[in-house]
Amino acid sequence: MVAPVRTTIFSTPILTPILRVISIIILKSIGWNARGEETTIKKFVLIGAPHTSNWDFPLMLMVVLKLKLSVFWMGKHTLFPFPFAGLMKWLGGIPINRSASHNVVRETVKHYKENNELIVLIPPEGTRSKVKEWKTGFYHIANMANVPILLGYVDAKNKEAGFVDFFYPTGNPEKDMNEIQKFYAPLKGLIAKNS
């Protein structure tokens, strides 16, 4: 994992404010509401669920732009093919090779400790397919880095996407994961997942 300290779509002079205005116009024209407020907290793990469609990405990109966050996101390395790798990284992407033997959690924690500001978006489901259990990497990163988890969501039923509360890990993964998943249980993704 490369140290995520670089200019992205969320921090490009002149272009970012223009893209923010365009995002606000598009969200309004398609009838979606972006929920959440700008935050003064500069280091946290952002999770987003339910993740059911490739359309989640542009939708959340526009929401993040509107709410003025500067976010990096983890994606499988196959999303970064030549010649599009540079574009995907500019969009905030951090390629992750799941088959390689490396410790993404420990490496990400190190980046949190080395940076005064860092927001990494991690989809806890890890896939658009139906899953019985969420991956717990995001939780361990937040707990070990001593940073909160911001609950991001997509709710197709109400045409809302955004962020709600910060969740502060207690060090009890089973209890905390149950609490986090309770919030997401009633939400509907863009595409209904098969049971």
N, C-alpha and C positions, 0 to 999 in steps of 0.2 A: 504494500500500500504506500503510495506516494504522499509525502506530507502535504496536507490540503491547505497550503498557503499560496494562493494565486488569484488572479483576476478572473471573475466568472460573470455570467449573465446578471448576477445580482450586485455586482460591484464595478461595472464598466462605466467610466465617466461618460456623460452625455447620453449614451445609448440606454442605460438602465432606466432613467426617468421616462424616456420615450416609451420603452417597452412596458413600463408600469401603467402608463396612461392607456396604451393599447389593450393591456390585460383587463383593466377596469371596464373598458368599453365592450370587449368581447364577452366578459362574464355577464354584464348587464344585458347584452343582446341575446344571449342564449338562456337567460332566466335563472342563472345560478347566483347564489349569495355566498360571499366570502365572509366567514365568521372568525372573529379573533381580533386582537389588538396588538399594536406594536409593544414589544417587551423591552425592559431595561436589562433583563438577564442575558448575558452574552455567551454563556457556555451551557449547552444542554444537548441531550439526545432527543431528536424528533422522530416519533413513530407515526406511520400512516396506515390506516386500515378502514374498511376492508379493501384489499387490493384484488380487483377482479378483471381489470381491462387495461389494455395499453393506453386508453384514453385517460386513465388516472394521472399519467405523467404530465401531459400538457395542462390538464385541469389544475393540478397542484402547483405547477410552475407558475401559472397565472395568479393563483391565490397567494403564493409566497411572494411574488413580485408586488402584489397589491398591499400586502401586510409588511413590506419592507424588511424581510428577513434575508440574511445572506447564508444560504444553505449549501452544504455538500451532501451528496447522496451516494450510497453504495449500490453498485449494480454488477451483475455477473460480467466477466471480462468479454463475453461474446457480444455484448452491446457496444463494444468499442473497436469495431473493425477498421482497418485502413480502407479509405482515407478519412473516415468520420471520427476517429479517436479524438482529434483536437477539438472538434465541435462538441462532442459529448463531455469532454473535460471542461470546456468553457461553460457548458450548461450545469456544471457543478459535480459531474460524475467522478467517482473513484472506482476504477475497475478492480473487481475481486475475483481471483481464480479459486473457485471452491474446491477444485481437485488438488491444488498444490498443498504441500504440508507446511503451513505457516499459521501463526496465531494472530488472526485479524483482531480479536478482542484486545489482546495485550498491546498490539501495535496502535490501535485506535486510542486506548487509554493513555498511551505515551504521548500521542498528539494533543489530547486534552490537557495533560499536565504541562506541555511545552508551549501552549498557546493561550493568550488571554481571552480570545474570542474564538469559539468554534461551535458550530451547529452541524450535526451529521444526521441526515434523514435515513432511517432504516425501516424497511417494511417488515414487520415482525412475522408475517406469514411466509415470507421468503419466496413466494410464487403466486401466480394468479389463480392456480388451481385450488380446489377445496382441500383444506388441511385440518387434521384433528387437533394438532398441537402447534402452537407458535414456536418459532425459534427463539431462544433465550439470549442470544448474543447481545441484543440492544440493552437488555436488563443488566447483564454483567458489566458491560461497558460503563453504563451510568453509575452503577453501584461502586465499581472499582475506581472510577474517575471522580467520584463524589460530586456528580452533577445530576440535576433533575431530568425527568422525562416529560416532554411536552406531548400531549395527546392530540395528534392530528387525525382528521377523519374525512371520509367522503360519505355523504348520505344522499343517494340518488332519489329516494322516496320524497324527500323535502327539497331536493336540488340545492343542497348546501355542502360546502367543503370549507375546512379551516382548522382551527385549533381551539381547544377548550382549556383545561387546567393543566398545571404542572403536577406531576406525581413524583414524590420523593421516595426513592427506594429505602426500605427499612433493613435490608440485609436478609430478609426472609423471602426467597424467590417464589416459593409455592403460594404463599399468602398474597404477595404483591401481584403476581401474574394473574391470580384470580380476580383481584380488585380491578386491575387494568382491563381485563377481558369483559368484565361486567358492563363497562361503559360501551364497548363495541357490540355487544350481543344483539341489540335491536336494530342496528344500522344495516342498511341495504347498499351493496355496491352497485356499480354501473351495470354489471351483468350478474344475474342470479347464479350462485354456485350450486353445482349438483351435490346432493347429500351423499 
